[in-house]
């Protein structure tokens, strides 16, 4: 069981920045890491992920060019740098660790991001 803890959320004005962290209780070397968000009344949306092998990244169109995902395997931590934030980025942000070969998937508890106009 991998325990994930997100942090770094908060309230920021439009155009501001935040850096979210997802710290794991054990090594993430075998896991793909994804960031998801869920706004009130909306479905959970996958916004970014990073592969475990080559570090390749994916970004949803809604965040491309503004968000950057990185991982520090030595610290068992993944970061989501969010710049040029918009009110529509307001949501609870969750990280997910997925070990594809074994089908293991773990979620953090989420961190609230609120962007005011």
N, CA, C and O atoms as a GROMACS GRO file, in nm:
protein
  468
    1UNK      N    1   0.085  -0.119   0.000
    1UNK     CA    2   0.000   0.000   0.000
    1UNK      C    3   0.089   0.124   0.000
    1UNK      O    4   0.170   0.144   0.091
    2UNK      N    5   0.074   0.207  -0.103
    2UNK     CA    6   0.149   0.332  -0.111
    2UNK      C    7   0.060   0.443  -0.057
    2UNK      O    8  -0.055   0.458  -0.100
    3UNK      N    9   0.113   0.520   0.035
    3UNK     CA   10   0.039   0.632   0.092
    3UNK      C   11   0.087   0.759   0.026
    3UNK      O   12   0.206   0.791   0.029
    4UNK      N   13  -0.006   0.834  -0.035
    4UNK     CA   14   0.028   0.957  -0.105
    4UNK      C   15  -0.029   1.078  -0.030
    4UNK      O   16  -0.143   1.075   0.016
    5UNK      N   17   0.050   1.182  -0.017
    5UNK     CA   18   0.005   1.303   0.050
    5UNK      C   19   0.032   1.422  -0.040
    5UNK      O   20   0.147   1.452  -0.072
    6UNK      N   21  -0.075   1.490  -0.081
    6UNK     CA   22  -0.061   1.612  -0.161
    6UNK      C   23  -0.049   1.731  -0.067
    6UNK      O   24  -0.104   1.732   0.044
    7UNK      N   25   0.023   1.831  -0.112
    7UNK     CA   26   0.035   1.957  -0.038
    7UNK      C   27   0.063   2.068  -0.138
    7UNK      O   28   0.092   2.044  -0.255
    8UNK      N   29   0.054   2.191  -0.088
    8UNK     CA   30   0.087   2.306  -0.171
    8UNK      C   31  -0.033   2.381  -0.225
    8UNK      O   32  -0.018   2.485  -0.290
    9UNK      N   33  -0.151   2.329  -0.200
    9UNK     CA   34  -0.269   2.400  -0.247
    9UNK      C   35  -0.292   2.527  -0.167
    9UNK      O   36  -0.226   2.552  -0.067
   10UNK      N   37  -0.388   2.605  -0.213
   10UNK     CA   38  -0.418   2.729  -0.143
   10UNK      C   39  -0.500   2.821  -0.230
   10UNK      O   40  -0.555   2.780  -0.332
   11UNK      N   41  -0.506   2.945  -0.188
   11UNK     CA   42  -0.581   3.046  -0.262
   11UNK      C   43  -0.483   3.142  -0.326
   11UNK      O   44  -0.389   3.189  -0.262
   12UNK      N   45  -0.507   3.171  -0.453
   12UNK     CA   46  -0.418   3.260  -0.527
   12UNK      C   47  -0.501   3.342  -0.625
   12UNK      O   48  -0.609   3.299  -0.667
   13UNK      N   49  -0.451   3.458  -0.659
   13UNK     CA   50  -0.521   3.540  -0.757
   13UNK      C   51  -0.492   3.493  -0.899
   13UNK      O   52  -0.391   3.427  -0.925
   14UNK      N   53  -0.581   3.527  -0.989
   14UNK     CA   54  -0.564   3.493  -1.129
   14UNK      C   55  -0.428   3.543  -1.178
   14UNK      O   56  -0.389   3.657  -1.153
   15UNK      N   57  -0.357   3.456  -1.249
   15UNK     CA   58  -0.224   3.488  -1.297
   15UNK      C   59  -0.114   3.443  -1.204
   15UNK      O   60   0.004   3.448  -1.240
   16UNK      N   61  -0.150   3.400  -1.086
   16UNK     CA   62  -0.051   3.357  -0.988
   16UNK      C   63  -0.003   3.215  -1.012
   16UNK      O   64  -0.041   3.149  -1.108
   17UNK      N   65   0.081   3.169  -0.920
   17UNK     CA   66   0.142   3.037  -0.932
   17UNK      C   67   0.132   2.961  -0.801
   17UNK      O   68   0.126   3.019  -0.692
   18UNK      N   69   0.130   2.831  -0.814
   18UNK     CA   70   0.138   2.740  -0.700
   18UNK      C   71   0.219   2.619  -0.743
   18UNK      O   72   0.223   2.584  -0.861
   19UNK      N   73   0.284   2.555  -0.646
   19UNK     CA   74   0.350   2.428  -0.673
   19UNK      C   75   0.292   2.323  -0.580
   19UNK      O   76   0.303   2.333  -0.458
   20UNK      N   77   0.231   2.224  -0.641
   20UNK     CA   78   0.177   2.112  -0.565
   20UNK      C   79   0.283   2.002  -0.554
   20UNK      O   80   0.362   1.980  -0.645
   21UNK      N   81   0.281   1.936  -0.440
   21UNK     CA   82   0.369   1.821  -0.418
   21UNK      C   83   0.286   1.698  -0.388
   21UNK      O   84   0.179   1.707  -0.328
   22UNK      N   85   0.336   1.586  -0.430
   22UNK     CA   86   0.274   1.458  -0.399
   22UNK      C   87   0.385   1.370  -0.343
   22UNK      O   88   0.470   1.321  -0.417
   23UNK      N   89   0.384   1.351  -0.213
   23UNK     CA   90   0.488   1.274  -0.146
   23UNK      C   91   0.438   1.134  -0.117
   23UNK      O   92   0.326   1.114  -0.068
   24UNK      N   93   0.521   1.037  -0.150
   24UNK     CA   94   0.483   0.896  -0.134
   24UNK      C   95   0.556   0.832  -0.016
   24UNK      O   96   0.665   0.875   0.022
   25UNK      N   97   0.494   0.730   0.039
   25UNK     CA   98   0.550   0.661   0.154
   25UNK      C   99   0.658   0.561   0.115
   25UNK      O  100   0.729   0.508   0.201
   26UNK      N  101   0.669   0.534  -0.015
   26UNK     CA  102   0.772   0.443  -0.062
   26UNK      C  103   0.811   0.480  -0.204
   26UNK      O  104   0.758   0.575  -0.262
   27UNK      N  105   0.903   0.405  -0.258
   27UNK     CA  106   0.956   0.437  -0.389
   27UNK      C  107   0.847   0.439  -0.497
   27UNK      O  108   0.758   0.354  -0.500
   28UNK      N  109   0.858   0.538  -0.584
   28UNK     CA  110   0.767   0.550  -0.697
   28UNK      C  111   0.831   0.506  -0.828
   28UNK      O  112   0.778   0.533  -0.936
   29UNK      N  113   0.944   0.439  -0.818
   29UNK     CA  114   1.020   0.403  -0.938
   29UNK      C  115   0.936   0.324  -1.040
   29UNK      O  116   0.956   0.338  -1.161
   30UNK      N  117   0.844   0.243  -0.992
   30UNK     CA  118   0.767   0.157  -1.083
   30UNK      C  119   0.632   0.216  -1.121
   30UNK      O  120   0.553   0.152  -1.190
   31UNK      N  121   0.607   0.337  -1.076
   31UNK     CA  122   0.474   0.394  -1.092
   31UNK      C  123   0.473   0.508  -1.193
   31UNK      O  124   0.563   0.592  -1.196
   32UNK      N  125   0.369   0.509  -1.274
   32UNK     CA  126   0.334   0.629  -1.348
   32UNK      C  127   0.255   0.718  -1.251
   32UNK      O  128   0.173   0.668  -1.174
   33UNK      N  129   0.281   0.847  -1.256
   33UNK     CA  130   0.214   0.939  -1.165
   33UNK      C  131   0.127   1.035  -1.245
   33UNK      O  132   0.171   1.096  -1.342
   34UNK      N  133   0.003   1.046  -1.202
   34UNK     CA  134  -0.090   1.136  -1.268
   34UNK      C  135  -0.146   1.238  -1.171
   34UNK      O  136  -0.162   1.210  -1.052
   35UNK      N  137  -0.177   1.355  -1.223
   35UNK     CA  138  -0.250   1.456  -1.146
   35UNK      C  139  -0.389   1.470  -1.207
   35UNK      O  140  -0.406   1.479  -1.328
   36UNK      N  141  -0.487   1.473  -1.120
   36UNK     CA  142  -0.625   1.488  -1.159
   36UNK      C  143  -0.684   1.604  -1.080
   36UNK      O  144  -0.630   1.645  -0.977
   37UNK      N  145  -0.795   1.656  -1.127
   37UNK     CA  146  -0.863   1.759  -1.050
   37UNK      C  147  -1.013   1.742  -1.064
   37UNK      O  148  -1.063   1.688  -1.164
   38UNK      N  149  -1.082   1.788  -0.963
   38UNK     CA  150  -1.228   1.781  -0.966
   38UNK      C  151  -1.285   1.911  -0.913
   38UNK      O  152  -1.266   1.947  -0.796
   39UNK      N  153  -1.354   1.979  -1.000
   39UNK     CA  154  -1.422   2.102  -0.962
   39UNK      C  155  -1.562   2.068  -0.914
   39UNK      O  156  -1.616   1.963  -0.948
   40UNK      N  157  -1.623   2.155  -0.835
   40UNK     CA  158  -1.758   2.128  -0.784
   40UNK      C  159  -1.856   2.101  -0.896
   40UNK      O  160  -1.866   2.179  -0.991
   41UNK      N  161  -1.928   1.991  -0.885
   41UNK     CA  162  -2.029   1.958  -0.984
   41UNK      C  163  -1.976   1.900  -1.113
   41UNK      O  164  -2.052   1.876  -1.207
   42UNK      N  165  -1.846   1.877  -1.119
   42UNK     CA  166  -1.786   1.824  -1.242
   42UNK      C  167  -1.717   1.691  -1.215
   42UNK      O  168  -1.685   1.656  -1.101
   43UNK      N  169  -1.695   1.617  -1.323
   43UNK     CA  170  -1.624   1.491  -1.313
   43UNK      C  171  -1.476   1.514  -1.288
   43UNK      O  172  -1.422   1.621  -1.318
   44UNK      N  173  -1.411   1.413  -1.233
   44UNK     CA  174  -1.267   1.421  -1.214
   44UNK      C  175  -1.199   1.422  -1.351
   44UNK      O  176  -1.234   1.344  -1.440
   45UNK      N  177  -1.104   1.511  -1.366
   45UNK     CA  178  -1.036   1.533  -1.496
   45UNK      C  179  -0.887   1.504  -1.483
   45UNK      O  180  -0.821   1.556  -1.393
   46UNK      N  181  -0.835   1.423  -1.569
   46UNK     CA  182  -0.692   1.399  -1.573
   46UNK      C  183  -0.622   1.513  -1.643
   46UNK      O  184  -0.659   1.546  -1.755
   47UNK      N  185  -0.523   1.573  -1.580
   47UNK     CA  186  -0.460   1.690  -1.639
   47UNK      C  187  -0.314   1.668  -1.676
   47UNK      O  188  -0.262   1.738  -1.763
   48UNK      N  189  -0.249   1.576  -1.613
   48UNK     CA  190  -0.108   1.556  -1.644
   48UNK      C  191  -0.062   1.421  -1.589
   48UNK      O  192  -0.114   1.372  -1.490
   49UNK      N  193   0.038   1.363  -1.656
   49UNK     CA  194   0.098   1.241  -1.601
   49UNK      C  195   0.242   1.232  -1.648
   49UNK      O  196   0.282   1.294  -1.747
   50UNK      N  197   0.319   1.154  -1.573
   50UNK     CA  198   0.460   1.134  -1.605
   50UNK      C  199   0.490   0.987  -1.593
   50UNK      O  200   0.450   0.920  -1.498
   51UNK      N  201   0.563   0.936  -1.693
   51UNK     CA  202   0.594   0.795  -1.696
   51UNK      C  203   0.705   0.756  -1.600
   51UNK      O  204   0.788   0.839  -1.562
   52UNK      N  205   0.707   0.628  -1.562
   52UNK     CA  206   0.806   0.580  -1.466
   52UNK      C  207   0.938   0.546  -1.534
   52UNK      O  208   1.042   0.550  -1.470
   53UNK      N  209   0.934   0.514  -1.661
   53UNK     CA  210   1.055   0.466  -1.726
   53UNK      C  211   1.137   0.578  -1.789
   53UNK      O  212   1.254   0.595  -1.755
   54UNK      N  213   1.078   0.653  -1.878
   54UNK     CA  214   1.153   0.756  -1.950
   54UNK      C  215   1.118   0.897  -1.906
   54UNK      O  216   1.172   0.994  -1.960
   55UNK      N  217   1.028   0.910  -1.810
   55UNK     CA  218   0.993   1.043  -1.763
   55UNK      C  219   0.911   1.124  -1.861
   55UNK      O  220   0.899   1.245  -1.846
   56UNK      N  221   0.855   1.057  -1.960
   56UNK     CA  222   0.774   1.130  -2.057
   56UNK      C  223   0.651   1.188  -1.989
   56UNK      O  224   0.597   1.128  -1.895
   57UNK      N  225   0.606   1.301  -2.037
   57UNK     CA  226   0.495   1.372  -1.974
   57UNK      C  227   0.380   1.394  -2.073
   57UNK      O  228   0.399   1.399  -2.194
   58UNK      N  229   0.264   1.406  -2.016
   58UNK     CA  230   0.143   1.436  -2.092
   58UNK      C  231   0.069   1.548  -2.019
   58UNK      O  232   0.064   1.553  -1.896
   59UNK      N  233   0.014   1.639  -2.100
   59UNK     CA  234  -0.065   1.747  -2.042
   59UNK      C  235  -0.197   1.761  -2.118
   59UNK      O  236  -0.199   1.753  -2.241
   60UNK      N  237  -0.304   1.780  -2.045
   60UNK     CA  238  -0.432   1.811  -2.108
   60UNK      C  239  -0.423   1.949  -2.173
   60UNK      O  240  -0.347   2.034  -2.128
   61UNK      N  241  -0.501   1.970  -2.275
   61UNK     CA  242  -0.499   2.099  -2.344
   61UNK      C  243  -0.530   2.215  -2.249
   61UNK      O  244  -0.481   2.326  -2.267
   62UNK      N  245  -0.611   2.188  -2.150
   62UNK     CA  246  -0.654   2.293  -2.058
   62UNK      C  247  -0.538   2.348  -1.974
   62UNK      O  248  -0.549   2.458  -1.919
   63UNK      N  249  -0.429   2.273  -1.962
   63UNK     CA  250  -0.318   2.318  -1.878
   63UNK      C  251  -0.186   2.325  -1.953
   63UNK      O  252  -0.085   2.372  -1.898
   64UNK      N  253  -0.185   2.280  -2.075
   64UNK     CA  254  -0.061   2.276  -2.153
   64UNK      C  255  -0.001   2.415  -2.165
   64UNK      O  256  -0.071   2.512  -2.196
   65UNK      N  257   0.128   2.424  -2.141
   65UNK     CA  258   0.197   2.551  -2.150
   65UNK      C  259   0.196   2.630  -2.020
   65UNK      O  260   0.269   2.729  -2.007
   66UNK      N  261   0.113   2.589  -1.925
   66UNK     CA  262   0.105   2.659  -1.796
   66UNK      C  263   0.150   2.572  -1.680
   66UNK      O  264   0.205   2.623  -1.582
   67UNK      N  265   0.128   2.442  -1.691
   67UNK     CA  266   0.163   2.349  -1.582
   67UNK      C  267   0.283   2.265  -1.624
   67UNK      O  268   0.298   2.229  -1.741
   68UNK      N  269   0.368   2.234  -1.527
   68UNK     CA  270   0.483   2.149  -1.553
   68UNK      C  271   0.492   2.042  -1.444
   68UNK      O  272   0.489   2.072  -1.324
   69UNK      N  273   0.503   1.919  -1.489
   69UNK     CA  274   0.510   1.805  -1.398
   69UNK      C  275   0.652   1.753  -1.394
   69UNK      O  276   0.718   1.739  -1.497
   70UNK      N  277   0.700   1.725  -1.274
   70UNK     CA  278   0.834   1.669  -1.260
   70UNK      C  279   0.833   1.570  -1.144
   70UNK      O  280   0.744   1.572  -1.059
   71UNK      N  281   0.932   1.485  -1.142
   71UNK     CA  282   0.940   1.386  -1.035
   71UNK      C  283   1.083   1.380  -0.982
   71UNK      O  284   1.180   1.396  -1.057
   72UNK      N  285   1.094   1.358  -0.852
   72UNK     CA  286   1.222   1.337  -0.787
   72UNK      C  287   1.214   1.202  -0.719
   72UNK      O  288   1.167   1.191  -0.606
   73UNK      N  289   1.260   1.101  -0.788
   73UNK     CA  290   1.248   0.965  -0.734
   73UNK      C  291   1.328   0.947  -0.606
   73UNK      O  292   1.292   0.866  -0.521
   74UNK      N  293   1.435   1.022  -0.592
   74UNK     CA  294   1.515   1.009  -0.470
   74UNK      C  295   1.436   1.054  -0.347
   74UNK      O  296   1.459   1.005  -0.236
   75UNK      N  297   1.344   1.146  -0.369
   75UNK     CA  298   1.261   1.196  -0.259
   75UNK      C  299   1.121   1.135  -0.258
   75UNK      O  300   1.038   1.172  -0.175
   76UNK      N  301   1.096   1.043  -0.351
   76UNK     CA  302   0.962   0.982  -0.362
   76UNK      C  303   0.854   1.089  -0.375
   76UNK      O  304   0.748   1.078  -0.315
   77UNK      N  305   0.883   1.191  -0.454
   77UNK     CA  306   0.792   1.306  -0.463
   77UNK      C  307   0.776   1.348  -0.609
   77UNK      O  308   0.869   1.344  -0.688
   78UNK      N  309   0.654   1.388  -0.640
   78UNK     CA  310   0.621   1.442  -0.771
   78UNK      C  311   0.568   1.583  -0.751
   78UNK      O  312   0.496   1.610  -0.655
   79UNK      N  313   0.605   1.672  -0.842
   79UNK     CA  314   0.567   1.811  -0.830
   79UNK      C  315   0.483   1.854  -0.950
   79UNK      O  316   0.504   1.808  -1.062
   80UNK      N  317   0.388   1.942  -0.925
   80UNK     CA  318   0.312   2.003  -1.032
   80UNK      C  319   0.323   2.154  -1.016
   80UNK      O  320   0.260   2.214  -0.929
   81UNK      N  321   0.405   2.214  -1.101
   81UNK     CA  322   0.420   2.359  -1.101
   81UNK      C  323   0.309   2.419  -1.185
   81UNK      O  324   0.295   2.386  -1.303
   82UNK      N  325   0.230   2.506  -1.126
   82UNK     CA  326   0.115   2.565  -1.194
   82UNK      C  327   0.135   2.715  -1.204
   82UNK      O  328   0.138   2.786  -1.103
   83UNK      N  329   0.148   2.763  -1.326
   83UNK     CA  330   0.166   2.906  -1.351
   83UNK      C  331   0.046   2.962  -1.427
   83UNK      O  332  -0.035   2.887  -1.482
   84UNK      N  333   0.037   3.092  -1.428
   84UNK     CA  334  -0.071   3.160  -1.501
   84UNK      C  335  -0.206   3.101  -1.467
   84UNK      O  336  -0.287   3.070  -1.555
   85UNK      N  337  -0.230   3.086  -1.340
   85UNK     CA  338  -0.353   3.021  -1.296
   85UNK      C  339  -0.476   3.105  -1.330
   85UNK      O  340  -0.472   3.228  -1.331
   86UNK      N  341  -0.583   3.033  -1.359
   86UNK     CA  342  -0.709   3.095  -1.398
   86UNK      C  343  -0.818   3.052  -1.301
   86UNK      O  344  -0.805   2.949  -1.235
   87UNK      N  345  -0.926   3.129  -1.291
   87UNK     CA  346  -1.036   3.087  -1.203
   87UNK      C  347  -1.088   2.947  -1.235
   87UNK      O  348  -1.131   2.875  -1.146
   88UNK      N  349  -1.084   2.911  -1.361
   88UNK     CA  350  -1.134   2.778  -1.399
   88UNK      C  351  -1.041   2.664  -1.356
   88UNK      O  352  -1.074   2.547  -1.372
   89UNK      N  353  -0.926   2.698  -1.302
   89UNK     CA  354  -0.837   2.596  -1.245
   89UNK      C  355  -0.878   2.560  -1.102
   89UNK      O  356  -0.821   2.468  -1.042
   90UNK      N  357  -0.975   2.631  -1.048
   90UNK     CA  358  -1.022   2.602  -0.912
   90UNK      C  359  -1.078   2.462  -0.904
   90UNK      O  360  -1.170   2.425  -0.978
   91UNK      N  361  -1.023   2.382  -0.813
   91UNK     CA  362  -1.064   2.243  -0.799
   91UNK      C  363  -0.987   2.180  -0.683
   91UNK      O  364  -0.895   2.239  -0.626
   92UNK      N  365  -1.028   2.059  -0.649
   92UNK     CA  366  -0.945   1.976  -0.562
   92UNK      C  367  -0.853   1.895  -0.652
   92UNK      O  368  -0.898   1.829  -0.746
   93UNK      N  369  -0.725   1.900  -0.622
   93UNK     CA  370  -0.625   1.832  -0.703
   93UNK      C  371  -0.578   1.705  -0.632
   93UNK      O  372  -0.548   1.705  -0.513
   94UNK      N  373  -0.574   1.597  -0.709
   94UNK     CA  374  -0.536   1.467  -0.656
   94UNK      C  375  -0.419   1.410  -0.736
   94UNK      O  376  -0.410   1.430  -0.857
   95UNK      N  377  -0.331   1.340  -0.668
   95UNK     CA  378  -0.230   1.264  -0.741
   95UNK      C  379  -0.264   1.115  -0.732
   95UNK      O  380  -0.326   1.067  -0.638
   96UNK      N  381  -0.221   1.045  -0.836
   96UNK     CA  382  -0.246   0.902  -0.847
   96UNK      C  383  -0.116   0.832  -0.886
   96UNK      O  384  -0.042   0.879  -0.972
   97UNK      N  385  -0.090   0.721  -0.822
   97UNK     CA  386   0.025   0.639  -0.857
   97UNK      C  387  -0.026   0.508  -0.916
   97UNK      O  388  -0.105   0.437  -0.854
   98UNK      N  389   0.019   0.477  -1.036
   98UNK     CA  390  -0.027   0.357  -1.106
   98UNK      C  391   0.092   0.272  -1.147
   98UNK      O  392   0.182   0.318  -1.217
   99UNK      N  393   0.091   0.146  -1.101
   99UNK     CA  394   0.191   0.048  -1.145
   99UNK      C  395   0.122  -0.035  -1.252
   99UNK      O  396   0.048  -0.128  -1.221
  100UNK      N  397   0.146  -0.004  -1.379
  100UNK     CA  398   0.067  -0.065  -1.485
  100UNK      C  399   0.076  -0.218  -1.490
  100UNK      O  400  -0.025  -0.285  -1.511
  101UNK      N  401   0.195  -0.271  -1.471
  101UNK     CA  402   0.213  -0.416  -1.488
  101UNK      C  403   0.136  -0.495  -1.383
  101UNK      O  404   0.085  -0.603  -1.412
  102UNK      N  405   0.127  -0.440  -1.264
  102UNK     CA  406   0.058  -0.509  -1.156
  102UNK      C  407  -0.083  -0.456  -1.133
  102UNK      O  408  -0.160  -0.514  -1.056
  103UNK      N  409  -0.117  -0.348  -1.200
  103UNK     CA  410  -0.250  -0.292  -1.183
  103UNK      C  411  -0.274  -0.228  -1.049
  103UNK      O  412  -0.389  -0.216  -1.005
  104UNK      N  413  -0.167  -0.186  -0.981
  104UNK     CA  414  -0.184  -0.121  -0.851
  104UNK      C  415  -0.205   0.029  -0.872
  104UNK      O  416  -0.133   0.093  -0.949
  105UNK      N  417  -0.304   0.083  -0.803
  105UNK     CA  418  -0.339   0.224  -0.817
  105UNK      C  419  -0.371   0.282  -0.681
  105UNK      O  420  -0.449   0.225  -0.605
  106UNK      N  421  -0.310   0.396  -0.651
  106UNK     CA  422  -0.330   0.460  -0.522
  106UNK      C  423  -0.358   0.609  -0.543
  106UNK      O  424  -0.308   0.671  -0.637
  107UNK      N  425  -0.441   0.663  -0.454
  107UNK     CA  426  -0.480   0.804  -0.460
  107UNK      C  427  -0.442   0.875  -0.332
  107UNK      O  428  -0.441   0.817  -0.224
  108UNK      N  429  -0.409   1.004  -0.346
  108UNK     CA  430  -0.394   1.088  -0.230
  108UNK      C  431  -0.528   1.143  -0.187
  108UNK      O  432  -0.631   1.114  -0.248
  109UNK      N  433  -0.526   1.224  -0.082
  109UNK     CA  434  -0.651   1.275  -0.025
  109UNK      C  435  -0.697   1.403  -0.092
  109UNK      O  436  -0.810   1.446  -0.073
  110UNK      N  437  -0.610   1.464  -0.172
  110UNK     CA  438  -0.646   1.585  -0.244
  110UNK      C  439  -0.604   1.711  -0.173
  110UNK      O  440  -0.591   1.714  -0.051
  111UNK      N  441  -0.583   1.815  -0.251
  111UNK     CA  442  -0.551   1.947  -0.197
  111UNK      C  443  -0.629   2.052  -0.275
  111UNK      O  444  -0.637   2.046  -0.398
  112UNK      N  445  -0.687   2.146  -0.204
  112UNK     CA  446  -0.775   2.246  -0.267
  112UNK      C  447  -0.693   2.359  -0.329
  112UNK      O  448  -0.602   2.414  -0.266
  113UNK      N  449  -0.726   2.391  -0.451
  113UNK     CA  450  -0.669   2.508  -0.518
  113UNK      C  451  -0.785   2.600  -0.554
  113UNK      O  452  -0.882   2.559  -0.619
  114UNK      N  453  -0.774   2.724  -0.512
  114UNK     CA  454  -0.877   2.823  -0.542
  114UNK      C  455  -0.812   2.944  -0.607
  114UNK      O  456  -0.721   3.005  -0.551
  115UNK      N  457  -0.859   2.978  -0.725
  115UNK     CA  458  -0.805   3.091  -0.799
  115UNK      C  459  -0.914   3.196  -0.811
  115UNK      O  460  -1.021   3.171  -0.867
  116UNK      N  461  -0.887   3.313  -0.758
  116UNK     CA  462  -0.985   3.421  -0.761
  116UNK      C  463  -0.955   3.518  -0.874
  116UNK      O  464  -0.839   3.539  -0.910
  117UNK      N  465  -1.058   3.575  -0.928
  117UNK     CA  466  -1.041   3.668  -1.041
  117UNK      C  467  -1.014   3.809  -0.994
  117UNK      O  468  -0.997   3.899  -1.076
   0.00000   0.00000   0.00000
